[in-house]
Amino acid sequence: MSNTRREFLQSGAALAVGIIGGASTTLTAQSQAVNPPVAPVAGEVKVQIPRMKFGSAEISRLILGVNPLYGFAHYNNNFSSSMREWYTQDRVCDVLHRANSFGINAFNYVNMGRAPQDLARFQTEGGKMHLIIQVTAADDAAALVQNLKPLALQRRGEEIDLAFRNGTMASEREWCKRARDLGVLVGVGTHKPEVIEMVEEQGWDIDFYAGCVYNRTRSDDEWKQILNGQLLEMSREIYIQSDPARMYKVMRQTPKTCFAFKILAAGRVADSAVAQAFRTAYASIKPHDGVYIGVFPRNKDEIKENAEIVHSILSMA
């Protein structure tokens, strides 16, 4: 079985495919075919990702996602374990540096597990990333701002979607007000287009949204309706083809900055369709919007591939 994130998922997720359609040293050319570089390569000519204005900063329109770095595969426990085993601190730092080398200067960071130590090492080695921090229910937002000096705080989508389902969005609005007092950009993450519609209608004092283009936080009843009464154990990780257009629509309708994520359906999009998924994303969002993308470059240089695709799209635009 293939070891890349995308190929692994494509070979092991027949149901999902049916629904959605479809190391730290420079290596020799021979070894790169099996072990692609994840650190900057001396003398390599690299495209640079175009930038966008975000608050007082200029950030790349392609932002490094965090999930694969710490084993959040959004597939199954075996694949999550594979990611965690492969992503040593050396490799996390190498990926961050390689992303930097293509002009990716923003990171959708989450303060869990080993992440603070990895980030500190990357910064000690001279790496620079604007941090857009996903804030969980367990995080102290004030401490994050004091210790990490982020550009922005983003309330994590899991918390927001749970509050939306439970009717407790007022508490999340209060969280955003407290975050505003910390002097950073404030955003709301979600997997649900209707959350963005509600926040817009209520006029929350926030700066941006992060929207998953696939709604993976539907309730069991919602999934049963979509699946004609059937409910599978993996139902919360089904990615359906009609979802992205709904999220892209609400992103276009708000004047606020938006970041689209999971545009590749957490690796389920076929390699042959990756470029088209990027084209659809950038054609569907505003010129001052961006995309979060996670990578698992175990057997393939996904950072370079993604950077070259996005550079080509945005340069033509």
C-alpha positions as CSV (number, residue, x, y, z in Angstrom):
1,M,0.0,0.0,0.0
2,S,1.2,3.5,-0.8
3,N,2.7,5.6,2.0
4,T,1.7,9.1,0.9
5,R,-1.3,10.6,2.6
6,R,-3.3,11.1,-0.5
7,E,-2.4,7.7,-2.1
8,F,-3.0,5.9,1.2
9,L,-6.5,7.4,1.5
10,Q,-7.4,6.9,-2.1
11,S,-6.5,3.1,-1.9
12,G,-8.3,2.6,1.4
13,A,-11.5,4.7,1.2
14,A,-13.6,3.2,-1.5
15,L,-16.9,4.4,0.1
16,A,-15.6,8.0,0.5
17,V,-14.3,8.1,-3.1
18,G,-17.7,7.0,-4.3
19,I,-19.4,9.8,-2.4
20,I,-17.0,12.6,-3.4
21,G,-16.4,11.5,-7.0
22,G,-13.9,10.4,-7.4
23,A,14.3,14.2,6.0
24,S,16.4,16.9,7.2
25,T,19.3,16.4,4.9
26,T,19.7,17.0,1.2
27,L,19.2,13.6,-0.6
28,T,20.6,12.3,-3.8
29,A,18.3,12.2,-6.9
30,Q,18.0,8.5,-6.6
31,S,16.9,8.5,-2.9
32,Q,14.5,11.4,-3.5
33,A,12.4,9.1,-5.6
34,V,11.6,7.2,-2.4
35,N,12.3,9.8,0.2
36,P,11.5,13.3,-1.1
37,P,13.1,16.3,0.6
38,V,11.1,18.0,3.4
39,A,13.8,20.5,4.2
40,P,15.1,23.3,2.0
41,V,17.4,22.0,-0.8
42,A,20.5,24.0,-1.6
43,G,20.4,25.6,-5.1
44,E,16.8,24.6,-5.8
45,V,14.8,27.1,-7.7
46,K,11.5,27.7,-5.9
47,V,8.4,29.6,-6.7
48,Q,7.1,32.0,-4.1
49,I,3.5,32.0,-3.0
50,P,1.7,35.4,-3.6
51,R,0.7,37.3,-0.5
52,M,-2.4,38.9,0.9
53,K,-3.0,41.7,3.4
54,F,-4.2,40.3,6.8
55,G,-4.4,42.9,9.5
56,S,-1.1,44.6,9.7
57,A,0.8,41.7,8.0
58,E,1.4,40.4,4.5
59,I,0.8,36.6,4.6
60,S,1.0,33.9,1.9
61,R,-2.4,33.0,0.4
62,L,-1.4,29.4,1.1
63,I,-1.1,28.7,4.8
64,L,0.4,25.6,6.3
65,G,-2.1,23.5,8.1
66,V,-1.4,21.7,11.4
67,N,-3.4,18.4,11.4
68,P,-1.0,16.0,9.8
69,L,2.0,17.2,11.8
70,Y,0.4,15.7,15.0
71,G,-1.5,12.8,13.6
72,F,-5.0,14.2,13.0
73,A,-5.5,12.2,9.8
74,H,-9.4,12.5,9.7
75,Y,-9.5,8.9,8.4
76,N,-8.8,6.3,11.1
77,N,-6.6,5.5,14.1
78,N,-4.1,3.5,12.1
79,F,-3.4,6.3,9.7
80,S,-3.3,8.8,12.5
81,S,-0.7,6.6,14.2
82,S,1.3,6.4,11.0
83,M,1.4,10.2,10.8
84,R,2.5,10.6,14.5
85,E,5.3,8.0,14.1
86,W,6.7,9.6,10.9
87,Y,6.4,13.2,12.1
88,T,9.3,13.4,14.5
89,Q,10.4,16.8,15.7
90,D,13.1,16.9,13.0
91,R,10.5,16.3,10.3
92,V,8.0,18.9,11.7
93,C,10.8,21.5,11.7
94,D,12.0,20.5,8.2
95,V,8.5,20.8,6.8
96,L,8.1,24.3,8.4
97,H,11.4,25.4,6.9
98,R,10.6,23.9,3.5
99,A,7.3,25.7,3.5
100,N,9.1,29.0,4.4
101,S,11.4,28.4,1.4
102,F,8.4,28.6,-0.9
103,G,7.2,31.8,0.7
104,I,4.6,30.2,3.0
105,N,4.9,32.5,6.0
106,A,1.7,31.6,8.0
107,F,0.9,28.6,10.1
108,N,-2.5,27.5,11.4
109,Y,-1.0,26.3,14.7
110,V,-2.6,24.4,17.6
111,N,-1.0,24.4,21.0
112,M,-1.2,20.7,21.8
113,G,1.2,18.0,22.8
114,R,4.7,18.5,21.5
115,A,3.7,21.5,19.3
116,P,5.2,24.2,21.6
117,Q,8.6,22.5,21.6
118,D,8.6,22.0,17.9
119,L,7.7,25.6,17.2
120,A,10.3,26.9,19.6
121,R,13.0,24.8,17.8
122,F,11.9,26.0,14.4
123,Q,12.1,29.6,15.6
124,T,15.5,29.1,17.2
125,E,16.7,27.8,13.9
126,G,15.7,31.0,12.2
127,G,12.3,30.0,10.9
128,K,9.5,32.6,10.9
129,M,5.8,32.0,10.7
130,H,2.8,34.3,11.4
131,L,0.7,32.2,13.7
132,I,-3.0,31.9,13.3
133,I,-3.8,29.8,16.4
134,Q,-6.7,27.5,16.7
135,V,-7.9,27.9,20.3
136,T,-9.5,24.9,22.0
137,A,-11.7,24.8,25.0
138,A,-8.7,23.8,27.1
139,D,-6.5,26.8,26.0
140,D,-5.9,30.0,27.9
141,A,-6.1,32.6,25.1
142,A,-4.3,35.3,27.1
143,A,-1.4,32.9,27.8
144,L,-1.2,32.0,24.1
145,V,-0.9,35.7,23.2
146,Q,1.6,36.4,25.8
147,N,3.9,33.4,25.1
148,L,3.6,33.0,21.3
149,K,2.8,36.5,20.0
150,P,0.3,35.3,17.3
151,L,-1.1,37.4,14.6
152,A,-4.5,35.9,15.2
153,L,-6.6,33.7,17.4
154,Q,-9.2,31.4,15.7
155,R,-11.8,29.7,17.8
156,R,-11.6,26.1,16.7
157,G,-14.4,24.8,14.6
158,E,-15.1,21.8,16.9
159,E,-16.0,24.2,19.7
160,I,-18.0,26.5,17.5
161,D,-20.0,23.7,15.8
162,L,-20.8,22.1,19.2
163,A,-22.0,25.4,20.5
164,F,-24.1,25.9,17.4
165,R,-25.7,22.5,17.8
166,N,-26.3,23.1,21.6
167,G,-27.7,26.6,21.2
168,T,-24.8,28.2,23.2
169,M,-23.3,30.4,20.6
170,A,-23.7,33.4,22.9
171,S,-20.9,32.1,25.0
172,E,-18.7,31.8,21.9
173,R,-19.5,35.4,21.0
174,E,-18.3,36.4,24.5
175,W,-15.1,34.5,23.9
176,C,-14.5,36.5,20.8
177,K,-15.1,39.7,22.7
178,R,-12.5,38.7,25.3
179,A,-10.0,37.7,22.5
180,R,-10.5,41.1,20.9
181,D,-9.3,42.7,24.1
182,L,-6.0,40.8,23.8
183,G,-5.0,42.9,20.8
184,V,-4.9,40.3,18.0
185,L,-7.1,39.5,15.0
186,V,-10.1,37.3,16.0
187,G,-11.7,34.6,14.0
188,V,-14.3,31.9,14.0
189,G,-13.6,28.4,12.6
190,T,-16.5,26.1,11.5
191,H,-17.4,23.2,9.3
192,K,-20.9,24.7,8.7
193,P,-21.9,27.4,6.3
194,E,-24.9,28.2,8.4
195,V,-22.6,29.2,11.3
196,I,-21.0,31.9,9.1
197,E,-24.5,33.1,8.1
198,M,-25.6,33.4,11.7
199,V,-22.4,35.2,12.8
200,E,-22.8,37.6,9.9
201,E,-26.4,38.3,10.7
202,Q,-25.7,38.9,14.3
203,G,-22.8,41.2,13.5
204,W,-20.1,39.7,15.7
205,D,-16.9,41.8,16.2
206,I,-14.5,39.4,14.4
207,D,-12.0,39.8,11.6
208,F,-12.1,36.5,9.7
209,Y,-13.6,33.0,9.3
210,A,-11.9,29.6,8.7
211,G,-14.4,27.3,6.9
212,C,-14.0,23.6,6.2
213,V,-15.4,23.1,2.7
214,Y,-16.8,19.7,3.8
215,N,-19.3,19.6,6.6
216,R,-17.9,16.8,8.8
217,T,-19.8,17.8,12.0
218,R,-23.3,16.9,11.0
219,S,-25.4,15.1,13.6
220,D,-26.4,11.5,13.3
221,D,-29.9,12.5,12.2
222,E,-28.5,14.8,9.5
223,W,-26.3,12.0,8.2
224,K,-29.2,9.5,8.2
225,Q,-31.2,12.0,6.1
226,I,-28.4,12.4,3.6
227,L,-27.7,8.6,3.5
228,N,-31.3,7.6,3.2
229,G,-31.6,6.2,6.7
230,Q,-28.2,4.5,6.8
231,L,-25.6,5.4,9.4
232,L,-22.0,4.0,9.2
233,E,-19.4,4.1,11.9
234,M,-17.3,6.3,9.7
235,S,-20.2,8.7,8.9
236,R,-18.6,11.7,10.5
237,E,-15.7,11.4,8.1
238,I,-17.7,11.1,4.9
239,Y,-17.0,13.9,2.4
240,I,-19.8,14.6,0.0
241,Q,-19.4,16.3,-3.4
242,S,-22.0,19.0,-2.9
243,D,-20.6,20.5,0.3
244,P,-17.8,22.8,-1.0
245,A,-20.0,24.9,-3.1
246,R,-22.1,25.8,-0.1
247,M,-19.2,26.9,2.0
248,Y,-17.6,28.8,-0.9
249,K,-20.8,30.7,-1.4
250,V,-21.0,32.1,2.1
251,M,-17.3,32.9,2.0
252,R,-17.9,35.1,-1.1
253,Q,-20.8,36.8,0.5
254,T,-19.0,38.1,3.6
255,P,-16.5,41.0,3.2
256,K,-14.4,39.5,6.0
257,T,-11.3,37.5,5.2
258,C,-11.9,33.8,4.9
259,F,-9.6,30.8,4.9
260,A,-10.8,27.6,3.3
261,F,-9.6,24.3,4.6
262,K,-9.8,20.6,3.8
263,I,-10.1,21.5,0.1
264,L,-8.6,18.1,-0.7
265,A,-11.1,16.3,1.6
266,A,-8.4,15.3,4.1
267,G,-6.4,13.6,1.4
268,R,-9.3,11.8,-0.3
269,V,-9.1,13.8,-3.5
270,A,-7.3,11.8,-6.2
271,D,-3.8,13.0,-7.2
272,S,-5.1,13.7,-10.7
273,A,-7.7,16.1,-9.3
274,V,-5.5,18.0,-6.8
275,A,-4.8,20.9,-9.2
276,Q,-8.4,21.2,-10.0
277,A,-9.4,21.3,-6.3
278,F,-6.9,24.2,-5.8
279,R,-8.3,26.0,-8.9
280,T,-11.8,25.6,-7.7
281,A,-10.9,26.9,-4.2
282,Y,-9.1,30.1,-5.4
283,A,-11.8,30.7,-8.1
284,S,-14.5,30.4,-5.4
285,I,-13.0,32.7,-2.7
286,K,-12.2,36.4,-2.7
287,P,-8.8,37.9,-3.7
288,H,-8.1,38.7,0.0
289,D,-8.9,35.1,1.1
290,G,-6.5,32.2,1.6
291,V,-6.3,28.4,2.0
292,Y,-5.0,26.2,4.8
293,I,-3.4,23.0,3.5
294,G,-1.9,20.1,5.5
295,V,0.9,17.9,4.1
296,F,2.3,14.5,4.7
297,P,5.3,14.3,2.4
298,R,6.4,10.8,3.3
299,N,7.0,9.6,-0.3
300,K,6.2,12.7,-2.3
301,D,7.2,16.4,-2.1
302,E,3.7,17.7,-1.5
303,I,5.0,21.1,-0.3
304,K,6.7,21.8,-3.6
305,E,3.8,20.3,-5.6
306,N,1.2,22.5,-3.8
307,A,3.3,25.6,-4.0
308,E,3.8,25.3,-7.7
309,I,0.1,24.7,-8.4
310,V,-0.9,27.6,-6.3
311,H,1.7,29.9,-7.7
312,S,0.6,29.0,-11.3
313,I,-3.1,29.7,-10.4
314,L,-2.5,33.0,-8.7
315,S,0.0,34.2,-11.2
316,M,-2.4,33.7,-14.0
317,A,-5.2,35.4,-12.0
